[in-house]
Amino acid sequence: MITFRASLWACVGLVAITATPAIAAVDEYSIEPSQRLDINLDVCSAESQLAVRGDSGTDLDFEVISPSGAMLVSDAGIDDYLSLVLENESEDCRQFKLSVSNLGDEKNDFTVMLEPIMASSTRVKKYIVQGEMTEVHGFKACGTSASVSARGDGDTDLDFIVRNSDGGIVHEDAGTGDQTTFELAGLLSDCEMFEIEVTNLGGVYNAMMLVVEPKGLETVEFAGTAPATSLAAAVANGVGGEPHTVEAEGSGPGTYKASANTQLMVNLPVCGVRRLEVRGSGVSDLDFTLADSEGAEVHTDMDLSDVTFKTLEPSGECETYRLAVNNIGATDNSFEVALIDPSTRVGDLGQGEYLIDASASTKFPLQICAETRISARGEGRTDLDFDVTDSSGNSMHSDYDLTDATEFTIDPKGACKDYQISVSNLGNTNNMLTIAFGEAAVDPRKQDGPFVVGPTQPNSAIARPGQIAGFRKGLGGENAELNRNISLMNRTGEALESLYWSNSATMGWGKDRLATASLARNQQWNIEVTDGSEACIFDFKAVTTSERVIEVGQINVCEESAVTFE
């Protein structure tokens, strides 16, 4: 993985920014936790290589939209890198859009590079190959011959078949690994099209990189207009600037429309205790801030959904609250505002059937009045993830396994209390969720035969209704209990000045773990290796006093006890 990582970023011009050709556009950005950044990409050449690399500190999800509005990529793997070839069929410059979501708890500094592709350029593209699925992707090879490398993230076995434009098989690899390398010889003078068929034999997705390097061509200077990236859309989305704010025409309960990239202010006169429920139409992410009549903030909801709930208790008989609804999406969102008298909500509430849209999530209110066993169960068609919180936002239960069912108990201690359940649909089809209480809440996992989840796609990365978190790779909490303690052994004969480790599914090394310290020769350093993704396969790099670089890749930290640098 390590050698491939270095060659990959060398191909796309990100190893050393100062060495990037003048025709490439390179910009650096920072994205805060739970934020989204929209970046305009002005593409003027027929083909351009797009590469994005984060600082490896958090998980970044990506969407790439064509000038016509079509979705080109939705990448929600547990990593912070992307590589893609953009095609511009027009003779004029066209604008693509890159959307980046930070699903971590820390800021992520990432770099975007956009470079025109010529016949002699290396093409690099990342694919998310779903577990137990076969996918076919086309690629272009130029030159008199071409070197092709396909390599996964090390978590599952991938099998490969490569065919030419006539359907003839030119390469096969059914080994037990997830990588293959081969030469395409005897190519024509023009670029030729091929197909690579990839079968993922594992139960989780595999992030695969495909690199196609032409041979026998002389480098030709680019004669067109250099592409560029722009931060304008990011400012409009409230990242690095204030959103456009408008006043709602009406007030109180009703239907409102929040325009794209706009904050809508709604006055809410409230008399007596009322339950505020706001639900969007699911087309974009809505953030909510609620202030009382004195301007004091009483409620915020900044997750990646368009739904929020809050019980309001006016300081007097009546009070006017101020609701700010910030639409950070690129589509207008019509939302409903309801003020419900809690006295009309008698007993336990929340049972019923709820349709969860494909590649999306939403929230549902629960009211529990006594210790209650609750089950939530889909139709078995897709993977559903669950988060249950109380009215203060405290976590009561979560379930991120690879089924669409969960079971939990809530005890409100003798009073009727409000809760909410957030459900994320990780599949590419709708799933009907049934929530049942008490005796009807049979443990859905205790069923005959294996639980089968239909074909899934990665979470849409941006602004679907209630998308709380990115796709969680692995088998939930089972891996989280594994021992990830490992000893780093210095057997180089000199001190180590820098040490790095990172998930093998990522492209960056991240921060120097030694910082200003050093590890003397023949010493060892005991550490716990984890990045919150439940992955076990990691890469390690050490830099000695003499600036010698030592890389050790594909270490299973859940099984191995030591890494030795020699």
N, C-alpha and C positions, 0 to 999 in steps of 0.2 A: 504493500500500500504506500509506503513512504516514497520509494523511487517514482512510482506513478504519480503521487501527489506533486512532487517537485516538477516533473516533466509536464504535467497538466497545466500548472500555473505559468510555467515558462511558455507553453504554447499560446496561452491567452494573454500573456503580457503582464501578469500580476506579480511575478517574483520580485522584480525591482521596478518600481514605478518610474524611476529616473531613466530606465533603459527602454521604456515603452516608445514605439515609433511615434513620430509627431502626428501621424494621421489618426491615432487612437485618441478617443475622449476618455479621460479618467477623472472621476469625481469621488470625493469622500463624504460620507454622511454619518450622522448619529441618530439613533432611534431609541426612544425611551420605552420602558416596559409597558406592555398592553397598548402600544400605539401602532398606527399604520402610517406608512409614508408612500405617497404616489409620486413617481418620477417620470417625467416625459422623456422619451428617447427619440430624437430626430434622426431618422435613418435615411441616408441619401444614396448609398451604394446598393447594388442588386442584392448582396448578401453581407451581413455584418455579424461578427462574433460578439455575443453579450456574455460577460462573466461578472458574477457578484460574489464577493468573499467577505464574510463577517470576521469578527475578532475571536470567534469560538466561545464567547462568553455566554451566549444564549441561543435558543432555537429561533430561527427566522423562517417564516413561511412566505412563499412568493406566488404571485400571479402575473402573467404577461398577457396583455390584451393587444390585439392587432388594430390597425387604423380603422377597420370596419366594425370594431367592437367584439370580434370573435375571441374566445378564450384559446390562447395558444398553449399555455402551461398553467397548471395548478399544482404546486409543489409544497406539500405539507409534511415532508420527512423531518426526522429529528436531526437537523443540521442547520448550518447557516451559509450554504453556498449554492450557487446556481450557475449553469452554463448552457447556452442555447444559441443556435444560429437563426437570425432573423432574416426573412426574405422580403424584399421590396420589389414587387412586380411593376411598379410605376417608374417612369423616367424622372419623376420629381421626388423631392424629399417627402417622406411620410412619417407620421408621428405614432409610435407605439407607446404603451404605458406599462411601466413596471410598478407593481404594488408590493410592499414589504411590510410584514406584520412581525412584531417582536413579541413572542410568547413567553419570554423569560421574565425574571424579577430584576434584571439589571439592564443598564444601557448597553447597546451594541454599536460599535463603530464599524461600518462596512464600506467597502470600496466597490464602485461600479466601473467597469471598463467596456467600451464599445469600439470595435475596430473593424474597418472594411475587410472583407474576405476577397482574396484574389486566388487564382488557380494554384499558386504555390503556398497558400495559407493552410495551416492545420485547423481542422474543424473539431470542435469538442462539444458534446451534448450530454446532459445528465437525464436519466430516466428513473422514475420510481416504478419498479416492477413489483406488482402486488403478489402476495403469497399464494402459492398453488395456482398461479395463472400463467398463461402463455400470451406473449405480446409480440407483435411484428412491427418493426420500425424501419423506415427507409433512410438511407444515407447516401451521400455523394462522395465519390472517390476520383481524384484528378491525378495527373502525371502519367509517366510511362509505367509506373507501378505505385502502390500505396501500402504503407504499413498501417494495420488496423489493430487496435487494442480495446477490448471490452473488459471492464473490471468492476465487480460489485463491492459492497462495503464489508464483506467478510462474514455476514450473519447467516446466509443461506447458500445452498447449492444452486448454481445456475447452469443450464444446458443451452448450447448455442447451435443454430443452423444459419448459414449465410447463403443467399441465393443471388444470382445475377438477374438482369432485367428480363431474361428469357425463362426464368424459373429454375435454371440449373443450379445445383448445389455446388458451391465452390469451397465451403469449409464447414466442418462439423466438430463439435467438442461436447462430449457427454461425460466428462470427468466429474470428480467429486468436489471440485472447487467452484469458484464463481468468477473465474477470469479466463480469457483466451486471447492469444496474439497470433496474427497470421499476415501473410503478404498477398496482396492482389497484384499478380504479375500480368504483363502483356496488355495493359490498358490502352485504349485509343487515345488520340491526341486531345480529344474533348473529354470533359468529365463524364463519368458513367454512374448510373444509379444502381444501388444494391439494396437488398432487404436483409435485416438480421432478425431472426426469430429467437426469442429468449423465453425459456421456461424456468420459472422459479419453483423449485421443489420444496421450499420451506414454507412455514406457516405464517411468516411475517414478510413485510415488503423488503426489497433490496434496492438500495440507491446505486445504480450502475452508471459508470461514465464510459462513453464511447469516444475514442480519439482516432481520427483518420488523418494520417500524415502523408502528403504526396511526395513522390520521389522523381528525380530526373527532370525537374523544372527549374528554370532560372527565376530568381526573384525579380519581379517587375514593380516599379514604383507605381503607387496608386495615383491615378490621374483625375479622380473625381473630387467631390466635395466631402470634407471630413464630417463625420456624424458628430452629434453633441448630445449631452444630457442636460436637463433643466430642472431646477428646484421649484419652479413656479407652482406646480400642483401640490407639492408638499406644504407650502405656505398656506394654500387655500384649505388644506385639511387640518389646520390647527397645529401642525408640528413645526415649530419654529415661527409661528405667527398666530394672530387671532382670527377666528372664523368670522365670516360676514354674519351680522346679527340683525334679525327683523322681528317686529312685533306681530303676534297672531291677531287676526281680525276679530275673533270672538274671545270668550273666556269660559271657564268652568268645564264640565264634562262635555264630550262631543268628539267629532272627528277633525283632525288637523293634518296639514301636509307640511313636512319639513323638506325644503328643497335641498338638492345635493350641495354638499360643502357649505351648509348654512346652519346657523344656530337660531332656533325659533323660541321666542319668549311667550309663555302662556300664563295668564293670571288665573288663579284657582281660589275663588271665594269658598271657604269651608265653614260650616256651622255644625258644631258637635263633632264627636269622634267619627272619622270616616277612613275607609280603606281605599287608598289610591292605587289604581291598577292602570298601567300604560302598556299597550301592546302595539308594536309596529306591524307592517305587512310582510316583513321578512326579506326585503330586497336590499337593505343596507344596515350598517351598524349605527345605532343611536346611543349616544351617551346622555346621561341625565344628571342635572343638579337642581336641588329643590331648596329654596330659601324661605324663611318665615317673613312676617310683615316688617320685622326689624332689619332684614337683610342677612340674618345669621343662617349659615348653611345647616340644614337639618337632614339632608340625604344626598348621597352621590352614588351613581352606578356607572362605572367606566369600563365594564367588560365588553366583549365583542358581540353583544346581543342587541336587540331593539325592544326589550321587555324590562319593566321594572315594577316593583311593588313597595308600598310604604303605608303604615298606619299613621294617620295624622290626628293630633290632639291639640286643637286651637287653645291659645293662652286665655282667650275670653270666650264669650258665647260664639262669636264668629271671628274669623281671621282670613286674610287674603294671602295665599302663598304665591310664590313666583317660581314657575317651572321652566328651566332652560333645557331644550332638547337640541342637541348638537348632532346633525347628520353628517358623519364623516365619510359617507359613501359617495359614489359618483352617480347615484340614482335617487330621484325623489322618493320619499317614504311617507305614506299616509298612515297615521297612527290613531288609535282610540284611547281616550282618557275617560276613566270611570271613577266615580266617588261612591263607594258602597257603604251603607249603614251596617256596621258590624252586628247589630241586633237582629238583622235579617239573615245573618249567616249562622244558622243553628246547627250545633253538632259538628261531627267530622265532615270535612269537605275535601274534594280532590279526586275521588274515585271516578272512573270512567275511561273512555277511549280517546286517545289523542293522536293525530296524524303528525309524524315527524318527517319533514321534507328531506329529500336526498341531500347528502353532503351539507347538512345544516343541523342547527340545534334550536331549542327554545326553552322557556321556563314555564312552570305551572305552579300556582299557589296551592298550598296544603294548609288546612286548619285541623289540628289534632286536639282532642279534648280529654283523652285518657291514654294510658299506655297502649300502643297499637302496633301490631305487626303489619308491615306494608310491603307489598310486592309490586314490581314494575316489570312487565314482560312484553316484548315485541312479538312479531309474527315469525321470527327466525330467519328473516330475509337479509338483514344487515347487522353490523356491529353497532351497538349503542353504548355510549359512556354516560355515567351518572354522577352528579354532584348534588348533595342535599345540604341546605344551610338553614339556620334559624333566622328570625327577623333581624338579628344584629349582624348577620353575615358569618357567624361561626359555623364551621364545618361539622355536620352531624354524621355524614356517611358519603363515601365515594366508591366507585366501582369502574375500573378501566380495563376489565378483562375483555376477551375477544368474543363475548356473547352479547345478546340484547336483553338480558334479564338480570335483575338484582333483587335483594330482599334485605330489609332492615327494620329495626324497632325504634319508635320514638316515644318518650315518656315526658309529657308536659307538666308533670308534678301537680295534677289536680286542677289545672286551668285550661281553657281553650287558648292555644297559642298558634301563631302563624309561622309557617315554614315555606320553603320553595324547593322544587326539584328541577335541576337543569339537566337536559338530556341532549347529547350530541349524537347525531346520526353520521357514522363514518362511511356509509355505503353510498352507492350511486342510484338507489331506488328508495321510494318512500317506505316507511315502516309504521304500522299502526301499533301504538303503545297502549296497553291496558294497565291501569293502576287499580289495585284491589286492597281492601283492608280486612283485618281480623281473620276469621276462619277461611275466607276466600283467598287469603294470601299464602298460597302453597309455594314452598321453595321451588322456583322454576329450574334450578340447576340439578335437582334430584329427579331426573327424568331418564327413561330408558333410551339407551343408545347415545352416541356422541351428539353434541350440539353442533349443527351445521350452519355456518354463516355463508350467505351467497357472495358472489363476486363483489369486491369493494374497490372504490377508488380513494385516493388520499383526500382528506378534508379539503374542501375549497378553502384557500388560505385567507380570504378576505371577506368580511362583512356579510356572512350569511346570518340568518336570525339566531342570535344567542350562541354563536360559536365561541365556547369558553376556552378551549385549549386545542393545540395541534394534535395530530395523530400520534398516539402513544405506541411505540414499537415494543414488541415483546409480550410476555404473558402476565402482565399486571404485577401484583405485589409479590408473586412467587420469586422472581429474580431479585427483588429489592432486599430479600433476606440473605442473599448470598454474601459470603465473606469476600470483600474487595481489598483487603489489606495485602500489601506487597512491599518487598524490600528492593530498593535501588542500590546496586552494588557497584562501586567505583573500582575497577581493576585496570585502569588505563595507564597507571604509572605516573599520573600527574593529577592536579586538582581539576574538578569540574566547575566551570564558572557559570554555566547556564544549564537548566534542565527544563524540558517541556514534555507534556503528555497530552494527548487528545483522543477523543473517540475516532476510531478508524473510519467511521462514516462521514467525518468532516474533512474539510480541505485546509483549514488553518491550524497552526500550532498553539495559538493563544498566548497567554502570558508566560514569562519566565518564572517557574515555580521557586527558584532559588532567590530571585530578586537581587538584593545586594550581597547575599551570602555566597558561600562556595562549599563544595563537598570535597574534602581532602582525599588523597589517594588511599586505597584500601579501606575507606570508610563506607558505611551503608546508611541509607535513609529510609525509614519505615513510614509509609504513607497509605492512605485510603484513596483508591482511584474510583471516582464516580463523577458523572456530570448531570445526574438527575434523569437520564433517559432510560435507565435500566439496562443499557448495553454492557457487554462484558469484554468486547474486543477493542483494545486501545493500542496506540502507537506511542513510542518514546524517542526523545532526541536529547543528546547531551553535547555540550560544547566545552572542550578542554581549554586550559590556560594557553596552549599553543594554537588555539582556534581550530583544532581538529574536530570535525563534526561526526558523531556516531549516532546512527539511527537503528532502532530495533522495532520492527513492525509486527502487527497482528498478534499481540499478546492477550490471552484470555485471562484477565485479572480475577475472574471468579474461580479459576482453577489453579493458575500458577501462583507461586509464592515469592518469586524473585525475578528481577531483570538485571542482567550483568552487562556493564559497559566495559569493553576491552580495547 
